[in-house]
């Protein structure tokens, strides 16, 4: 993507002035009042349209479907959609997602949570998490207020701006609500754990002068211990699955000076000086009892949405929303030796081996499990005006402010400096009340409570995200053509995004027994303008009931990246009343997120191989020899040591990713089957300039194996050498714009409404087939095919996914039966023939029954995973031995809901 500096004012003036001029011209020409296209605006366009099928492939989840699902969070609804794939937040609150523990996101097409744009009532939402995050935390949106969710599975940067690469999720709240409703929901698994409860209160009133709706929501989820579903971590040993566990043992695993690996006493109350040869089968640690498959989470939300009529053609509207989330996760006791080596001399009083040793791993079992915790507060306020200009034009202007702040941390984290002091006999003491007690880490039970109290502490990190924006939109009809009126929309948006994260001071200094982190802080300003047209080309012709050209263009100016233009063009062709074809081609882009741009810069000596080491001894025709010589590396150069000082962290020189998408589809409503609608859509998305982190060793190897040093990795922004010694004196492993990705497939959909035995019935089917998902990490690299695979870091990309539902209603009774299908997939990291080298297809059945004898109350009961389908064993995943982002770990579970209205 090419960004260049240019003024915004001219583009804004052109877009906003064009429409009123045409509107005046039409009236002056004596055409009379215009006929509006329709009163409905759908996701994927700012022009009000007649049919949602004319915009692109859109899936709508309405209020009834939301209630039938029994879901208490938005992510549960979205992650069941077949178009969702890959890695996203987990409803179980058990695992780390890209936005941190406890967050929930949606990942359309599996392209990443930061390539799916989430909107609330057509406007952006502040990112969520515990600081410097890359996407919206869906936990902040209370389900009770949702009228419907529209999912556009198409690139839409020309309509909405950055990040709408894979698609757009637009969550639309209820409007013109009259009365009040109290709903209580409770559920748990058939194993009597994993309780899940919610209380929602919604009140509203409206009149011709305005409306007001307010809501309070509280939800709380309980725990499911990991060992109750997966007693231990499994691995294949001699053709069978056995418990394998972690090599961070409770007694301590050490490497002796003579090369032997030993493990110290692991028997409570046993001989503290005992040690024996290390055995994985005998000594490894089973952490599942100290982990949860589902962790507790609490959400409290308060919302108010309203509008007021200020005049005949002027209305004031506002949206206020606040959510507090508290979540925590159980974690196994921490292990020493991971982030700092522990060397104990042969003559140290605690060393019974008589040799110098390196304590490779020692789990602090005496301290008990750790607890990760998070608390976030998210506030969003929208204030705006909207109105009409004459009979043909609508306008709106709004300010949108969102702020998210969070605190997270962990209990029982070791201070590594203090660990070192407890081993230094010149400063520690065994005397009662000593300021620095001496520690014995060789053997389970040898660490005293005094030592634990001295070395352990609780980390606390702070961070947040903030979004401020102003939008102004105008839409209406320009002029009439033989085939109908030309629809037009234009608007501007000015948006400032900010993110920050301040890790615990000891974490920043590398003293805490965890990954070292640096503070993150950054912001950017975007100024954008767009224009959109819907041009009717044909109307009432043979094989052309209607033919409409849709086009949109968006100009973006970022203070960090410069300017760019994205566009979208499409055709909506109603061939006959029963058959419609649609096609869209669009460009899109994703801007680097705050951590990618402003992540703390750090330097460290990382194990790295320099291909120019000993280059002069290689054959004369060797590419490496020629390149090293051409670069000026001295003859006879040998790499000093096996590490190179490497720069990591964010990269302020990153550019936005560039994407192109194509969708071609059809909508068929056959006359021989009243009530039946069928859809089919082909999609193809290509992302260039994709952001990727490349190891320093890989950059050096690729550069010097490319003839003529022609690879981009040979540039000075990737590495430099000392001109005298030839040593690499700068090497970057920061993220770069190097990758390209391509995804393609087919979506199929069906809806059939019919009557059966006196029941009003409907059957829906949504199917997605992922044909290709190919990733080339950097120029010259081999393509990695993810379609049909399960990966350890990206999630699942099975070829086939589907969701179907049958609903029936008569009088006071209604019910539904749904089925979620996940196709088979191969484990990309497993060797063929291994146990767990593939996952079979899985189907989850859900059923719900509802009774509503009067309008004022109803009761419903449902069962998810009716047949208690167990998740498949997958080699790439250690926690619970399966992909918990894809498969259901909880088993059969029930829920009941009571709603009362007045």
C-alpha positions in Angstrom: 0.0 0.0 0.0 1.3 3.4 -0.9 0.6 6.2 1.5 1.4 9.8 0.4 0.8 13.1 2.1 -2.0 15.2 0.8 -4.6 17.7 2.1 -7.9 16.4 3.2 -9.9 19.6 2.9 -10.5 19.4 -0.9 -11.8 15.8 -0.7 -14.1 16.6 2.1 -15.5 19.7 0.4 -16.1 17.8 -2.8 -17.9 14.9 -1.1 -20.1 17.0 1.1 -21.0 19.7 -1.5 -21.8 17.5 -4.4 -25.1 16.0 -3.0 -27.0 19.2 -2.0 -26.2 20.7 -5.4 -27.7 17.8 -7.3 -30.7 17.7 -4.9 -31.5 21.4 -5.7 -31.2 20.8 -9.4 -33.7 17.9 -9.3 -36.3 20.1 -7.6 -35.7 23.0 -9.9 -36.2 20.7 -12.9 -39.8 20.2 -11.8 -39.5 16.5 -11.1 -41.5 16.8 -7.9 -40.9 14.9 -4.7 -38.5 12.1 -4.9 -39.4 8.6 -4.0 -37.1 7.2 -1.3 -35.3 4.0 -1.9 -36.3 2.6 1.5 -36.1 3.3 5.2 -33.6 0.5 5.9 -29.8 0.9 6.1 -28.0 -2.4 6.1 -24.4 -3.3 7.0 -22.1 -2.8 4.1 -23.6 0.5 2.8 -24.4 4.0 4.0 -27.2 4.1 1.4 -30.7 3.1 2.5 -31.7 0.1 0.5 -34.6 -2.1 -0.3 -33.0 -5.6 0.1 -30.2 -6.8 2.3 -29.3 -9.3 -0.4 -28.1 -6.5 -2.7 -25.2 -5.5 -0.6 -23.1 -8.6 -0.3 -23.0 -11.8 1.7 -24.6 -10.9 5.1 -25.6 -13.2 7.9 -28.2 -11.9 10.3 -28.7 -13.2 13.9 -31.9 -11.8 15.2 -33.3 -11.3 18.7 -35.2 -14.6 18.6 -32.2 -16.6 17.6 -30.1 -14.9 20.3 -32.7 -15.8 22.9 -33.0 -19.4 21.6 -29.2 -19.8 21.9 -29.2 -19.2 25.6 -26.0 -17.3 25.2 -24.9 -14.8 27.9 -22.1 -13.3 25.8 -21.8 -12.2 22.2 -18.8 -14.3 21.4 -20.8 -17.5 21.9 -23.1 -16.5 19.1 -20.4 -15.4 16.7 -18.0 -18.2 17.2 -20.7 -20.7 16.1 -20.9 -19.1 12.7 -19.3 -21.2 10.0 -17.4 -18.1 8.7 -15.5 -18.0 12.0 -12.2 -19.8 12.1 -8.8 -19.8 13.6 -7.9 -18.4 17.0 -10.2 -16.0 19.0 -11.2 -15.4 22.6 -12.5 -18.4 24.5 -15.9 -18.3 26.2 -14.3 -20.5 28.9 -12.1 -17.6 29.9 -9.3 -20.2 30.3 -6.7 -19.3 27.8 -4.7 -16.4 26.5 -6.1 -14.7 23.5 -4.4 -11.9 21.6 -6.1 -9.3 23.8 -5.2 -11.1 27.0 -6.8 -13.4 29.4 -10.6 -13.1 29.8 -11.2 -11.3 26.5 -13.5 -12.5 23.7 -13.3 -11.7 20.0 -14.5 -12.8 16.6 -12.2 -14.0 13.8 -13.9 -14.1 10.4 -12.2 -16.4 7.9 -9.5 -17.0 10.4 -7.5 -14.0 9.2 -7.0 -12.7 12.7 -9.1 -10.7 15.2 -7.6 -7.5 14.1 -8.8 -8.0 10.5 -12.5 -8.1 11.5 -14.1 -4.7 12.2 -16.7 -4.7 15.0 -19.3 -1.9 15.1 -22.1 -1.0 17.5 -25.0 0.6 15.8 -22.8 1.3 12.8 -20.1 3.1 14.8 -16.7 1.9 16.0 -16.1 0.6 19.4 -12.9 1.2 21.6 -10.5 -1.8 21.8 -10.8 -3.8 25.0 -8.4 -5.7 27.3 -5.8 -4.7 29.8 -3.9 -2.2 27.7 -2.7 -1.5 24.1 -5.1 -4.0 22.6 -5.9 -4.7 18.9 -9.6 -5.4 18.8 -12.9 -5.0 20.6 -13.6 -7.1 23.7 -17.1 -8.5 23.1 -17.6 -8.9 26.8 -18.5 -5.2 27.0 -21.8 -5.6 25.0 -24.8 -6.9 27.0 -26.8 -9.5 25.1 -30.1 -8.3 26.5 -29.9 -5.1 24.5 -29.2 -6.6 21.1 -31.9 -6.5 18.5 -29.8 -8.3 15.8 -26.2 -8.9 14.7 -25.4 -8.4 11.0 -22.2 -10.1 9.8 -20.9 -8.8 6.5 -18.4 -11.4 5.1 -16.8 -9.1 2.6 -14.0 -6.5 2.5 -15.5 -3.1 3.4 -12.6 -0.6 4.0 -14.2 1.7 1.3 -17.3 1.9 3.5 -16.0 1.8 7.0 -12.2 2.4 6.9 -9.3 0.4 8.3 -9.4 -3.2 9.5 -12.5 -4.3 7.6 -10.5 -6.9 5.7 -12.2 -10.2 6.4 -15.6 -8.5 7.1 -17.7 -6.5 9.5 -19.7 -7.4 12.6 -22.4 -4.8 13.3 -24.2 -5.2 16.6 -27.5 -3.3 16.5 -29.4 -2.5 19.8 -33.1 -2.5 20.4 -35.1 0.7 19.6 -38.5 2.2 20.5 -38.7 -0.3 23.5 -41.9 0.1 25.6 -42.3 -1.5 29.0 -39.8 -3.5 31.1 -38.5 -7.0 31.1 -36.6 -8.9 33.8 -34.9 -12.1 32.7 -33.1 -14.6 34.9 -30.9 -17.4 33.4 -29.1 -20.2 35.1 -27.3 -23.3 33.8 -24.5 -25.8 34.5 -23.0 -29.0 33.1 -24.4 -32.4 33.8 -21.2 -33.0 35.8 -22.6 -30.4 38.3 -19.9 -27.8 37.6 -19.4 -24.8 35.2 -22.4 -22.9 36.6 -23.4 -19.9 34.4 -25.9 -17.4 35.5 -27.2 -14.0 34.3 -29.8 -11.4 35.4 -30.9 -8.7 32.9 -33.3 -5.8 33.4 -34.4 -3.7 30.4 -36.8 -0.7 30.6 -37.9 1.6 27.9 -40.5 4.1 26.8 -41.1 6.0 23.6 -43.5 8.6 22.2 -43.6 11.0 19.2 -41.2 13.3 21.2 -38.5 10.7 21.8 -37.5 7.4 23.4 -35.4 6.1 26.2 -34.1 2.6 26.9 -32.0 1.6 29.9 -30.5 -1.7 30.9 -28.7 -3.4 33.7 -27.0 -6.8 33.2 -25.1 -9.1 35.6 -23.5 -12.4 34.5 -21.3 -14.8 36.3 -19.6 -17.9 35.2 -18.2 -20.6 37.5 -15.3 -23.0 37.3 -14.5 -26.4 35.7 -11.3 -28.0 36.8 -9.1 -29.2 34.0 -8.5 -32.6 35.5 -12.2 -33.3 35.6 -12.2 -33.3 31.7 -8.6 -34.2 31.0 -6.9 -35.9 34.0 -3.4 -35.3 32.6 -1.5 -34.1 29.5 -1.2 -36.9 27.0 1.5 -37.9 24.5 2.2 -40.8 22.4 4.7 -43.3 23.9 5.3 -46.6 22.1 2.2 -46.3 20.1 -0.1 -45.5 23.1 -1.3 -42.4 24.7 0.3 -41.9 28.2 0.5 -39.1 30.7 3.6 -37.1 29.9 3.5 -34.0 32.1 5.9 -31.1 32.4 9.7 -31.4 32.8 9.6 -28.6 35.4 9.6 -31.0 38.3 8.7 -30.3 41.9 12.0 -31.7 43.2 14.2 -29.9 40.8 15.8 -31.2 37.6 19.5 -30.4 37.3 22.5 -30.8 34.9 25.7 -31.9 36.7 29.2 -31.0 35.7 29.9 -34.5 34.4 26.9 -34.2 32.0 24.4 -36.3 34.0 20.8 -35.1 34.5 19.4 -35.8 37.9 16.2 -35.0 39.8 16.0 -34.3 43.5 13.6 -35.7 46.1 9.9 -35.5 45.2 8.5 -37.3 48.2 6.8 -35.2 50.9 8.8 -35.5 54.1 11.5 -37.5 52.3 15.2 -37.3 52.4 16.1 -33.8 51.3 19.5 -34.8 50.0 18.2 -37.7 47.8 18.7 -37.4 44.1 18.6 -39.9 41.2 18.8 -40.0 37.4 16.1 -37.9 35.9 13.2 -39.8 34.3 10.4 -38.1 32.4 8.0 -40.9 33.2 8.8 -40.9 36.9 9.4 -37.2 37.6 7.4 -35.0 35.2 4.7 -32.9 36.7 1.0 -33.2 36.0 -0.4 -29.7 36.0 -4.0 -30.4 35.1 -5.3 -30.5 38.6 -3.9 -27.0 39.1 -5.6 -25.6 35.9 -9.2 -24.8 35.1 -10.9 -25.7 31.8 -13.4 -22.9 32.7 -12.4 -20.0 34.9 -14.7 -17.6 36.8 -15.7 -14.4 35.1 -18.1 -11.6 36.2 -19.6 -8.9 34.1 -21.7 -5.9 35.2 -23.1 -3.6 32.6 -25.2 -0.4 32.7 -26.5 1.1 29.5 -28.8 4.0 28.4 -29.9 4.8 24.9 -32.2 7.5 23.9 -33.3 10.2 21.4 -35.3 13.4 21.6 -37.2 15.2 18.8 -35.9 18.8 18.7 -37.9 19.8 15.7 -39.8 18.4 12.8 -36.7 17.3 11.0 -34.1 17.3 13.8 -33.4 14.6 16.4 -30.9 14.3 19.2 -29.6 10.8 20.1 -27.2 9.4 22.6 -25.7 6.0 23.6 -24.1 5.4 27.0 -22.6 2.1 28.0 -20.4 0.9 30.9 -19.1 -2.6 31.6 -17.0 -3.9 34.4 -15.3 -7.3 33.9 -13.5 -9.3 36.6 -11.9 -12.5 35.6 -9.2 -14.8 36.9 -7.5 -18.0 35.9 -5.9 -20.8 37.9 -2.3 -21.6 37.0 0.2 -24.2 38.0 2.9 -23.2 40.5 5.7 -21.2 38.8 9.0 -22.7 37.8 12.6 -21.4 38.4 15.3 -21.8 35.8 13.2 -20.6 32.9 14.2 -16.9 32.8 17.5 -16.9 34.7 20.0 -19.7 35.1 20.5 -21.0 38.7 24.1 -22.3 39.2 24.9 -24.0 42.5 28.5 -24.7 43.3 29.7 -28.1 44.4 30.6 -26.8 47.9 27.3 -25.1 48.4 25.7 -26.4 51.7 22.4 -27.3 49.9 24.2 -29.3 47.1 24.4 -33.0 47.9 26.0 -34.1 44.6 29.6 -33.0 45.1 29.6 -31.3 41.7 28.8 -27.9 40.2 25.3 -28.0 38.8 22.8 -26.0 36.8 19.3 -26.2 38.2 17.4 -26.3 34.9 13.9 -26.4 36.3 12.3 -26.3 39.8 8.6 -25.9 40.3 7.6 -24.0 43.4 5.0 -26.6 44.5 5.3 -25.6 48.1 3.7 -22.2 47.2 0.7 -23.7 45.6 -1.1 -22.7 42.4 -0.8 -19.1 41.0 -3.8 -17.0 40.1 -3.9 -14.6 37.1 -6.4 -11.9 37.5 -7.9 -9.0 35.4 -10.3 -6.2 36.0 -11.4 -3.9 33.1 -13.7 -0.9 32.9 -15.0 0.1 29.5 -17.1 3.2 28.9 -18.6 4.4 25.6 -20.6 7.5 25.0 -22.1 8.7 21.7 -23.9 12.0 21.2 -25.3 13.1 17.9 -27.8 14.9 15.8 -29.7 13.5 12.8 -32.3 14.9 10.6 -33.7 15.3 7.1 -33.2 17.8 4.3 -36.4 18.0 2.4 -37.9 14.6 1.6 -34.9 12.9 -0.1 -31.9 13.5 2.2 -30.9 12.2 5.6 -27.9 13.5 7.5 -26.3 12.7 10.9 -23.3 13.9 12.9 -22.0 12.3 16.1 -19.1 12.3 18.5 -18.0 9.0 19.8 -15.8 8.6 22.9 -14.7 5.2 24.3 -12.2 4.5 27.0 -11.1 1.1 28.4 -8.8 0.8 31.4 -7.5 -2.4 33.0 -5.4 -4.0 35.7 -4.0 -7.5 35.5 -1.4 -9.5 37.3 -0.4 -12.8 38.9 0.0 -14.0 42.4 3.0 -16.0 43.7 5.6 -14.7 41.2 9.2 -15.1 42.2 11.6 -12.2 42.5 14.7 -13.6 40.8 17.0 -11.2 42.5 15.7 -12.4 45.8 16.1 -16.0 44.7 19.8 -15.3 44.0 20.2 -13.7 47.5 18.7 -16.7 49.2 21.5 -18.8 47.6 24.3 -16.3 48.4 25.7 -17.4 51.8 27.5 -14.1 52.2 24.2 -12.2 52.5 21.5 -14.8 53.6 21.1 -16.3 57.1 19.3 -19.2 58.7 18.9 -17.3 61.9 15.3 -16.7 63.1 14.0 -13.4 61.8 16.9 -12.9 59.4 16.1 -10.2 56.7 17.3 -12.6 54.0 16.6 -16.2 54.8 18.7 -18.9 53.1 17.0 -21.1 50.6 17.3 -24.8 49.7 15.8 -25.5 46.2 17.1 -29.0 45.8 14.3 -31.3 46.8 10.6 -30.9 47.4 9.6 -29.6 50.8 13.0 -28.0 51.4 11.8 -24.5 50.7 10.7 -22.9 54.0 7.7 -20.7 54.3 10.1 -17.8 55.3 11.8 -18.2 52.0 8.5 -18.3 50.0 7.3 -15.2 51.8 10.6 -13.4 50.9 10.9 -14.4 47.2 7.2 -14.3 46.1 5.1 -11.3 45.3 2.1 -10.2 43.2 2.6 -8.5 39.9 0.3 -5.7 38.9 0.1 -4.3 35.3 -1.9 -1.3 34.2 -3.1 -0.2 30.8 -5.9 1.0 28.6 -7.2 2.1 25.2 -9.0 5.2 24.2 -10.9 6.2 21.0 -12.3 9.6 20.1 -14.0 10.2 16.8 -16.3 12.6 15.0 -18.4 11.4 12.0 -20.8 13.2 9.7 -22.8 11.5 7.0 -25.2 12.5 4.3 -27.4 10.2 2.2 -30.2 10.5 -0.3 -31.0 10.5 -4.0 -29.2 12.5 -6.6 -31.3 12.3 -9.7 -33.6 10.0 -11.6 -32.5 7.8 -14.4 -34.7 5.7 -16.7 -34.1 2.7 -14.4 -34.7 4.6 -11.1 -33.2 7.1 -8.7 -29.4 7.2 -8.1 -28.6 6.7 -4.4 -25.8 8.6 -2.9 -24.0 8.8 0.5 -21.0 10.7 1.6 -19.3 11.5 4.9 -16.2 12.3 6.9 -14.6 10.8 10.0 -11.9 12.1 12.2 -10.6 9.5 14.7 -7.9 9.3 17.3 -6.8 6.0 18.8 -4.5 5.6 21.8 -3.2 2.7 23.7 -0.9 2.2 26.6 0.4 -0.6 28.9 2.6 -0.3 31.9 3.8 -3.7 33.2 4.9 -4.2 36.7 8.2 -2.5 37.4 9.9 -5.8 38.3 8.6 -7.3 35.0 10.1 -4.3 33.1 13.5 -4.8 34.8 13.5 -8.6 34.1 13.5 -9.4 37.8 10.1 -11.1 37.9 10.0 -14.8 37.0 8.0 -14.1 33.8 8.5 -12.8 30.3 10.3 -9.4 30.4 8.0 -6.7 29.0 8.5 -3.0 28.2 6.0 -0.3 28.5 3.9 0.4 25.4 2.4 3.8 24.6 1.3 5.3 21.3 -1.4 7.0 19.3 -2.4 7.9 15.8 -4.9 10.3 14.1 -7.0 9.4 11.1 -8.9 11.8 8.8 -11.2 10.2 6.3 -13.8 11.0 3.7 -16.0 8.7 1.6 -18.5 8.7 -1.2 -20.9 6.0 -2.2 -23.2 5.5 -5.2 -26.0 3.1 -6.1 -26.7 3.6 -9.9 -29.7 1.7 -11.4 -28.7 0.7 -14.9 -31.7 -1.4 -16.0 -35.2 -1.9 -14.7 -38.1 -4.0 -15.9 -36.3 -5.6 -18.8 -36.2 -9.2 -19.9 -33.6 -11.0 -17.8 -33.1 -7.8 -16.0 -35.8 -7.0 -13.5 -33.1 -4.6 -12.1 -29.4 -4.1 -12.5 -27.7 -1.8 -10.1 -24.0 -0.6 -10.0 -22.7 0.0 -6.5 -19.5 1.9 -6.0 -17.7 3.5 -3.1 -14.4 5.3 -2.5 -12.7 6.3 0.7 -9.8 8.7 1.2 -7.7 8.1 4.3 -5.0 10.3 5.8 -3.1 9.0 8.8 -0.6 11.1 10.6 1.8 8.1 10.8 1.3 6.6 7.3 0.2 9.4 5.0 -2.7 9.0 2.6 -4.4 6.3 0.7 -7.5 5.6 -1.3 -9.6 2.4 -1.2 -12.5 1.6 -3.4 -15.3 -0.9 -3.8 -17.4 -1.7 -6.9 -20.2 -4.2 -7.3 -23.2 -5.3 -9.4 -26.6 -6.3 -8.1 -28.5 -8.1 -10.9 -32.0 -9.2 -10.4 -32.4 -11.5 -13.4 -35.9 -12.6 -12.7 -38.0 -12.2 -9.5 -36.7 -15.5 -8.2 -33.0 -15.2 -9.1 -30.4 -12.5 -8.2 -26.7 -12.4 -8.9 -24.3 -10.2 -7.0 -20.6 -9.5 -7.2 -18.2 -7.2 -5.3 -14.6 -6.3 -5.8 -12.9 -4.2 -3.1 -9.6 -3.0 -1.8 -9.0 -2.9 2.0 -6.3 -2.2 4.5 -5.3 -2.9 8.1 -3.2 -0.4 10.0 -0.5 -1.7 12.4 -1.9 -1.9 15.9 -0.4 -0.1 18.9 1.8 -3.0 20.2 3.2 -3.6 16.6 4.1 0.1 16.2 5.0 1.2 19.7 5.9 -2.0 21.6 8.9 -1.4 23.8 12.2 -1.7 22.0 14.5 -4.2 23.7 17.9 -5.6 23.0 19.2 -9.0 23.9 21.9 -11.5 22.9 19.9 -14.1 21.1 21.3 -17.4 19.7 22.0 -16.6 16.0 24.0 -18.1 13.2 25.9 -15.7 11.0 26.2 -17.3 7.5 29.3 -15.3 6.8 31.3 -17.0 9.5 34.1 -18.7 7.7 32.8 -17.6 4.3 36.3 -17.4 2.7 36.7 -21.2 3.1 33.6 -21.9 1.0 33.8 -22.8 -2.8 34.4 -19.8 -5.1 31.0 -20.3 -6.8 29.1 -20.3 -3.5 26.4 -17.6 -3.3 27.1 -17.1 0.4 30.8 -16.5 -0.4 30.1 -14.1 -3.1 27.6 -12.1 -1.1 29.7 -11.9 2.0 32.7 -10.7 0.0 30.6 -8.2 -1.8 29.2 -6.9 1.5 32.8 -6.2 2.7 33.1 -8.9 5.3 36.8 -9.5 5.9 38.4 -12.7 4.7 38.9 -15.2 7.5 36.0 -13.7 9.5 34.7 -16.1 12.2 31.6 -15.3 14.3 32.7 -14.6 17.9 30.4 -16.7 20.0 26.9 -18.0 19.1 24.8 -15.0 19.9 24.2 -11.6 18.3 22.8 -8.5 20.0 19.3 -8.3 18.5 16.7 -5.6 18.6 13.1 -6.7 19.2 9.8 -5.0 20.0 7.6 -2.6 18.0 8.5 -1.0 14.7 7.4 2.6 13.9 8.3 2.1 10.3 5.6 -0.4 9.6 3.2 0.3 6.8 -0.5 -0.7 6.6 -1.4 -4.1 5.1 -3.0 -4.0 1.7 -5.8 -6.4 0.7 -8.1 -7.1 -2.2 -11.3 -9.1 -2.0 -13.7 -10.6 -4.5 -17.1 -12.1 -3.8 -19.5 -13.5 -6.4 -22.8 -14.9 -5.4 -26.4 -15.6 -6.0 -29.8 -15.5 -4.2 -32.5 -17.9 -5.4 -36.1 -18.0 -4.2 -37.6 -20.7 -6.4 -41.3 -20.3 -7.3 -42.0 -24.0 -6.9 -41.1 -23.9 -3.2 -42.7 -20.9 -1.5 -40.8 -19.8 1.6 -37.5 -21.2 0.3 -34.4 -18.9 -0.1 -31.0 -20.3 -1.2 -27.7 -18.4 -1.3 -24.2 -19.2 -2.6 -21.2 -16.9 -2.5 -17.6 -17.4 -3.6 -14.9 -15.4 -1.7 -11.3 -14.7 -2.5 -9.1 -12.4 -0.3 -5.5 -11.6 -0.8 -3.4 -9.7 1.7 -0.1 -8.2 0.7 2.5 -6.4 2.8 1.2 -8.4 5.8 3.0 -7.8 9.1 5.2 -10.6 10.3 7.9 -11.1 12.9 11.0 -12.7 11.3 13.9 -14.2 13.4 17.3 -12.6 12.9 18.9 -15.9 11.9 16.2 -16.2 9.1 16.9 -12.7 7.8 20.6 -13.3 7.6 20.3 -16.7 6.0 17.8 -15.5 3.4 19.8 -12.4 2.5 23.2 -14.1 2.0 21.6 -17.0 0.0 19.9 -14.6 -2.4 22.1 -13.9 -5.5 23.3 -10.3 -5.6 22.0 -9.4 -2.1 18.8 -8.7 -3.9 16.4 -9.7 -1.1 14.7 -6.9 1.0 16.2 -8.5 4.2 19.6 -7.2 3.0 18.6 -3.6 3.7 20.1 -1.6 6.5 16.8 -1.5 8.3 17.3 -5.2 9.0 21.0 -5.5 9.8 24.3 -3.7 9.6 28.0 -4.8 10.1 31.0 -3.2 11.6 33.0 -2.1 8.6 36.3 -3.0 10.3 35.6 -6.4 12.0 32.7 -7.6 9.9 30.6 -8.4 13.0 26.9 -7.8 12.9 26.4 -4.8 15.0 22.7 -4.3 14.4 20.1 -7.0 13.8 16.4 -6.5 14.0 13.7 -9.1 14.7 11.1 -6.4 14.9 7.9 -6.9 12.8 8.1 -6.1 9.1 5.8 -5.9 6.2 7.0 -9.1 4.6 4.2 -11.7 4.3 1.3 -12.3 1.9 -1.8 -14.4 2.6 -4.6 -15.7 0.4 -7.9 -17.3 1.5 -10.7 -18.5 -0.8 -13.8 -20.6 -0.4 -17.6 -20.9 -0.8 -20.4 -20.0 1.6 -23.8 -21.7 1.2 -27.0 -20.7 2.9 -30.6 -21.7 3.0 -33.8 -20.6 4.7 -37.1 -22.5 4.4 -40.3 -21.2 6.1 -43.2 -23.6 6.1 -46.1 -25.0 8.1 -46.0 -28.5 9.6 -48.8 -30.1 11.7 -50.1 -26.7 12.6 -46.7 -25.4 13.6 -45.1 -22.3 12.0 -41.7 -23.7 11.1 -38.5 -22.7 9.6 -35.2 -24.4 8.8 -32.0 -22.6 8.2 -28.6 -23.8 7.0 -25.3 -21.9 6.9 -22.3 -23.7 5.4 -18.7 -22.5 4.8 -16.1 -24.4 2.7 -12.5 -23.1 3.1 -10.7 -24.1 -0.1 -7.4 -22.3 0.5 -5.6 -20.5 3.2 -2.0 -20.0 2.0 0.6 -17.9 3.8 4.0 -17.0 2.5 5.9 -15.6 5.6 8.4 -13.5 3.5 9.5 -13.2 -0.1 11.2 -16.4 -1.2 9.7 -18.6 1.6 7.7 -21.7 0.9 4.0 -21.3 1.0 2.3 -22.8 4.1 -1.1 -24.2 3.4 -3.4 -24.0 6.5 -6.7 -25.1 4.8 -7.8 -28.4 6.3 -5.3 -28.1 9.1 -5.3 -27.6 12.8 -2.4 -25.4 14.0 -0.8 -24.8 17.4 -0.7 -21.0 17.2 -3.3 -19.9 14.7 -6.2 -22.3 15.5 -8.3 -24.5 13.3 -8.9 -24.2 9.6 -11.0 -27.2 8.8 -12.4 -27.2 5.2 -16.0 -27.6 6.2 -18.1 -25.8 8.9 -21.9 -25.6 9.2 -24.7 -24.5 11.5 -28.3 -25.5 11.0 -31.5 -24.9 13.0 -35.1 -26.1 12.9 -37.6 -23.9 14.8 -41.3 -24.6 15.4 -44.0 -22.5 17.0 -47.7 -23.0 17.8 -49.7 -21.0 20.3 -47.8 -20.8 23.6 -45.2 -23.5 22.7 -42.1 -23.1 20.6 -38.8 -25.0 20.3 -35.7 -25.3 18.3 -33.1 -27.9 17.4 -29.7 -26.8 16.1 -26.6 -28.6 14.9 -23.1 -27.3 14.7 -20.8 -29.2 12.4 -17.0 -29.0 12.3 -15.3 -31.0 9.6 -12.2 -33.2 9.9 -8.7 -31.6 9.9 -5.1 -32.7 10.0 -2.7 -31.6 12.7 -0.1 -29.5 10.8 2.6 -30.3 13.4 2.0 -34.1 13.7 3.7 -36.8 11.7 1.4 -39.0 9.6 0.4 -42.1 11.5 0.9 -40.6 14.9 -2.0 -40.7 17.4 -3.7 -37.3 17.1 -2.4 -36.5 13.7 -5.9 -35.6 12.7 -9.2 -34.7 14.2 -12.4 -36.4 12.9 -15.5 -34.4 12.0 -17.6 -33.4 15.1 -21.3 -32.5 15.4 -22.8 -30.8 18.4 -26.6 -31.0 18.9 -28.5 -28.4 20.9 -32.2 -28.3 21.8 -34.5 -25.7 23.4 -38.2 -25.6 24.4 -40.1 -22.4 25.3 -43.5 -21.9 26.9 -45.2 -18.5 26.8 -48.9 -18.7 27.8 -49.3 -15.0 28.1 -47.5 -11.9 26.8 -46.2 -11.0 30.2 -44.0 -14.0 30.9 -42.2 -17.0 29.4 -40.0 -19.8 30.5 -37.5 -21.8 28.4 -35.2 -24.8 28.9 -32.3 -25.9 26.8 -29.6 -28.5 26.5 -26.3 -27.9 24.6 -24.1 -30.7 23.4 -27.1 -33.0 23.8 -25.2 -36.2 23.1 -22.2 -35.3 25.2 -19.7 -35.3 22.4 -16.1 -35.3 23.6 -13.4 -33.3 22.0 -10.8 -35.1 19.9 -7.2 -35.6 21.0 -4.9 -33.2 19.1 -1.1 -33.3 19.3 -0.5 -29.6 18.8 -2.4 -28.6 22.0 -1.2 -29.4 25.5 -3.9 -27.9 27.7 -6.8 -30.4 27.9 -5.2 -32.3 24.9 -7.5 -30.5 22.4 -8.1 -27.2 20.6 -10.4 -25.5 23.1 -11.0 -22.6 20.7 -12.7 -25.0 18.3 -14.1 -28.0 20.3 -16.4 -28.2 23.3 -14.6 -29.3 26.4 -17.5 -29.0 28.9 -19.8 -31.7 27.6 -23.5 -31.8 28.0 -25.0 -28.9 29.9 -28.4 -27.4 30.6 -29.9 -24.0 31.2 -33.2 -22.5 32.1 -34.5 -19.0 31.6 -37.5 -17.1 33.0 -38.6 -13.8 31.5 -41.2 -11.4 32.9 -42.5 -8.3 31.2 -44.7 -5.5 32.4 
